[in-house]
Amino acid sequence: MRCSAWRVTAPAADWLAAKYLFVLGAVYALPLVVHSLWDLRPERDFHGAVLWKRWMPVGSAVLATILFCGILVLRSDVARDFIYFQF
């Protein structure tokens, strides 16, 4: 990669890898962001609070399962893509 005064030049493969890592990080961070926003909401006594507290662990487990399945489906089929396999 080469830095210049106006732009950073890099091969297209590097930009593609950077985009992939950014999207992957954003997907993993999304539950944390949603949870943080939920904790910052003003406290109100609404009717669904009891129901929400009852189903929150189930929703968390479903979301974790979906994210894990996404890892399995979107994983690379080539072991050379991972540096820890290159010994």
KALINMO-V873172 format. One record per residue. N is the residue number from 1. RES is the residue in one letter. OMEGA is omega as a letter, one per 40 degrees, with the letter a starting at -180 (999 if undefined). Layout:
BEGIN
n:N res:RES omega:OMEGA
n:N res:RES omega:OMEGA
END
This chain:
BEGIN
n:1 res:M omega:a
n:2 res:R omega:i
n:3 res:C omega:i
n:4 res:S omega:a
n:5 res:A omega:a
n:6 res:W omega:a
n:7 res:R omega:i
n:8 res:V omega:i
n:9 res:T omega:i
n:10 res:A omega:i
n:11 res:P omega:a
n:12 res:A omega:i
n:13 res:A omega:i
n:14 res:D omega:i
n:15 res:W omega:i
n:16 res:L omega:i
n:17 res:A omega:i
n:18 res:A omega:i
n:19 res:K omega:i
n:20 res:Y omega:a
n:21 res:L omega:i
n:22 res:F omega:i
n:23 res:V omega:i
n:24 res:L omega:i
n:25 res:G omega:i
n:26 res:A omega:i
n:27 res:V omega:i
n:28 res:Y omega:a
n:29 res:A omega:a
n:30 res:L omega:i
n:31 res:P omega:i
n:32 res:L omega:i
n:33 res:V omega:i
n:34 res:V omega:i
n:35 res:H omega:i
n:36 res:S omega:i
n:37 res:L omega:i
n:38 res:W omega:i
n:39 res:D omega:a
n:40 res:L omega:a
n:41 res:R omega:i
n:42 res:P omega:a
n:43 res:E omega:i
n:44 res:R omega:i
n:45 res:D omega:a
n:46 res:F omega:a
n:47 res:H omega:a
n:48 res:G omega:a
n:49 res:A omega:a
n:50 res:V omega:i
n:51 res:L omega:i
n:52 res:W omega:a
n:53 res:K omega:i
n:54 res:R omega:a
n:55 res:W omega:a
n:56 res:M omega:i
n:57 res:P omega:i
n:58 res:V omega:i
n:59 res:G omega:i
n:60 res:S omega:i
n:61 res:A omega:i
n:62 res:V omega:i
n:63 res:L omega:i
n:64 res:A omega:i
n:65 res:T omega:i
n:66 res:I omega:i
n:67 res:L omega:i
n:68 res:F omega:i
n:69 res:C omega:i
n:70 res:G omega:i
n:71 res:I omega:a
n:72 res:L omega:a
n:73 res:V omega:a
n:74 res:L omega:a
n:75 res:R omega:i
n:76 res:S omega:i
n:77 res:D omega:a
n:78 res:V omega:a
n:79 res:A omega:a
n:80 res:R omega:i
n:81 res:D omega:a
n:82 res:F omega:a
n:83 res:I omega:a
n:84 res:Y omega:i
n:85 res:F omega:a
n:86 res:Q omega:i
n:87 res:F omega:999
END
